[in-house]
Amino acid sequence: MRLVTVPGYGTEDVLVDDAGRVITGTEDGRIFRISSDGGVVELLAMTGGRPLGIELAPDRSLVVCDARRGLLRVDLRTESVDVLVREVDGKPLRFCNNAAVAADGTIYFTDSTRDFGIDHWKADLLEHSRTGRLLRRRPSGEVDELMHGLAFANGVALAADESFVAVAETGAYAVQRLWLTGHRAGRIEPLVDGLPGFPDNISTGSDGLIWVSLGSPRDRVLDFLLPRHPLLRALVWRLPEALHPKPRRTVRVQAYDDGGTLVHDLNGKHDEFHMVTGVREHEGRVWVGSLHEPRVAVIGPLPPGP
């Protein structure tokens, strides 16, 4: 695994553009682009918030999920930042997190929770509010809700043929999918469940697989709390920070085919990198970002699948 340092902290997501360059955002609102060899890091724009998920739109602009400002469009030619969605049904987005963009410009994106903002993301996992949702912004600007009641809605990915959209449920260790076309259109079902860790951002690779970042292994305390009364879970959140469950230092991503079959499981540790929250496969190499690191990493070439 090779590391590339960026002049910012918290490279939560990674995007690889048509030229093989890597784009990521940091907690101070900056968006950087890294050359394919990792040798050049340049500042592209500043969102004025906290950029999380980053996607490329058909017009080559960036679609950015900003946890503080909503769904944004970044014009790379002018560095201008425009708000696409700030509120839905008259209520502001609380936690815009990740997105996927269809060929016609339709944007599928998540609002992780209606109860907590990014500064208290752990609270939603502890309280298990199930207020996350998957939203859709049509090219006309119309926004509608496709899924609700999700346990911390997180990463979003479209099937290579756009037959379904997948969304990660961090608090349920699962990736759900909503069929968009065919006789199953409108049906919601698991793509994969019982994951060995907390799924964060997901993406469709150049290999057509759905790649899933796993920020941390499953936690025994949270597994114990999930079926308990909400009051007990809320009390745990109110304990001192030192007593909260802590992520364990791992570097892990998985890839699944459209049938939910595991194809790749890259699992290890690194002294200078942990908590993978963003993943992007591009031509046999896997780029990853982290909520807690001032760097991105690249893994590859990929080993053969099982």
NORQUI-V852113 format. One record per residue. N is the residue number from 1. RES is the residue in one letter. PSI is psi in whole degrees, -180 to 180 (NA if undefined). Layout:
{{N	RES	PSI} {N	RES	PSI}}
//
This chain:
{{1	M	130} {2	R	138} {3	L	144} {4	V	119} {5	T	139} {6	V	155} {7	P	52} {8	G	166} {9	Y	139} {10	G	67} {11	T	70} {12	E	-37} {13	D	163} {14	V	141} {15	L	140} {16	V	124} {17	D	-176} {18	D	-26} {19	A	7} {20	G	10} {21	R	150} {22	V	133} {23	I	136} {24	T	160} {25	G	157} {26	T	168} {27	E	-17} {28	D	8} {29	G	-3} {30	R	149} {31	I	126} {32	F	154} {33	R	135} {34	I	132} {35	S	158} {36	S	-26} {37	D	1} {38	G	7} {39	G	-22} {40	V	129} {41	V	122} {42	E	147} {43	L	128} {44	L	-43} {45	A	171} {46	M	129} {47	T	-21} {48	G	9} {49	G	-136} {50	R	96} {51	P	134} {52	L	-103} {53	G	139} {54	I	130} {55	E	160} {56	L	127} {57	A	163} {58	P	-30} {59	D	10} {60	R	10} {61	S	172} {62	L	140} {63	V	122} {64	V	128} {65	C	111} {66	D	120} {67	A	-22} {68	R	-26} {69	R	-14} {70	G	-157} {71	L	124} {72	L	159} {73	R	129} {74	V	118} {75	D	114} {76	L	-17} {77	R	-38} {78	T	-10} {79	E	15} {80	S	149} {81	V	120} {82	D	144} {83	V	123} {84	L	-43} {85	V	120} {86	R	-30} {87	E	159} {88	V	128} {89	D	38} {90	G	2} {91	K	136} {92	P	147} {93	L	131} {94	R	-34} {95	F	69} {96	C	127} {97	N	-56} {98	N	161} {99	A	166} {100	A	143} {101	V	126} {102	A	167} {103	A	-29} {104	D	4} {105	G	-4} {106	T	135} {107	I	124} {108	Y	126} {109	F	159} {110	T	147} {111	D	106} {112	S	-41} {113	T	147} {114	R	-3} {115	D	-26} {116	F	149} {117	G	-176} {118	I	-29} {119	D	-18} {120	H	42} {121	W	-31} {122	K	-30} {123	A	-39} {124	D	-37} {125	L	-37} {126	L	-44} {127	E	-19} {128	H	57} {129	S	-26} {130	R	48} {131	T	10} {132	G	157} {133	R	157} {134	L	127} {135	L	160} {136	R	130} {137	R	116} {138	R	161} {139	P	-25} {140	S	-14} {141	G	-10} {142	E	137} {143	V	132} {144	D	161} {145	E	127} {146	L	-36} {147	M	146} {148	H	175} {149	G	24} {150	L	145} {151	A	86} {152	F	79} {153	A	132} {154	N	-112} {155	G	151} {156	V	140} {157	A	145} {158	L	142} {159	A	153} {160	A	-33} {161	D	7} {162	E	27} {163	S	-22} {164	F	160} {165	V	135} {166	A	146} {167	V	134} {168	A	135} {169	E	96} {170	T	-43} {171	G	-6} {172	A	5} {173	Y	45} {174	A	161} {175	V	118} {176	Q	159} {177	R	146} {178	L	120} {179	W	135} {180	L	-24} {181	T	169} {182	G	-172} {183	H	-15} {184	R	5} {185	A	130} {186	G	-12} {187	R	138} {188	I	131} {189	E	160} {190	P	135} {191	L	-42} {192	V	139} {193	D	176} {194	G	34} {195	L	152} {196	P	3} {197	G	-173} {198	F	111} {199	P	138} {200	D	-122} {201	N	148} {202	I	162} {203	S	160} {204	T	122} {205	G	171} {206	S	-15} {207	D	0} {208	G	-2} {209	L	156} {210	I	114} {211	W	136} {212	V	123} {213	S	140} {214	L	103} {215	G	-36} {216	S	151} {217	P	162} {218	R	151} {219	D	128} {220	R	-37} {221	V	-46} {222	L	-39} {223	D	-37} {224	F	-38} {225	L	-29} {226	L	-46} {227	P	1} {228	R	171} {229	H	139} {230	P	-32} {231	L	-40} {232	L	-42} {233	R	-39} {234	A	-36} {235	L	-37} {236	V	-41} {237	W	-31} {238	R	-2} {239	L	161} {240	P	148} {241	E	-37} {242	A	-21} {243	L	-3} {244	H	152} {245	P	142} {246	K	141} {247	P	144} {248	R	149} {249	R	104} {250	T	163} {251	V	106} {252	R	132} {253	V	152} {254	Q	160} {255	A	137} {256	Y	147} {257	D	-179} {258	D	-16} {259	G	2} {260	G	14} {261	T	133} {262	L	126} {263	V	-41} {264	H	142} {265	D	97} {266	L	114} {267	N	124} {268	G	-165} {269	K	155} {270	H	137} {271	D	-25} {272	E	16} {273	F	136} {274	H	176} {275	M	71} {276	V	121} {277	T	-11} {278	G	142} {279	V	141} {280	R	117} {281	E	135} {282	H	110} {283	E	47} {284	G	-3} {285	R	148} {286	V	116} {287	W	139} {288	V	149} {289	G	172} {290	S	139} {291	L	-22} {292	H	23} {293	E	150} {294	P	41} {295	R	162} {296	V	167} {297	A	155} {298	V	135} {299	I	135} {300	G	167} {301	P	159} {302	L	143} {303	P	161} {304	P	148} {305	G	170} {306	P	NA}}
//
